[in-house]
């Protein structure tokens, strides 16, 4: 079952957020990077993404290693 998430890069304001339909927070962050940060993804490195469940308000900060695809939580 998918949910709606509000997603944006940690270093950008909420005005740069997008709605993403995904099965969980990690899938929402990955979908955001693939669709709205393709140039950043091509450069590699790591990016921090803020993900909020639009229904519950639950929020998570996640990191994605753009070289390996590995995801984790922000420190």
Buried (B, 14 or more C-beta within 10 A) or exposed (E): EEBEBBBBBEEEEEEEBEEBEBEBBBBBBBBBBEEBBEEBBEEEEEBBBBBBBBEEEEEBBBBBEBEEEEBEEEE
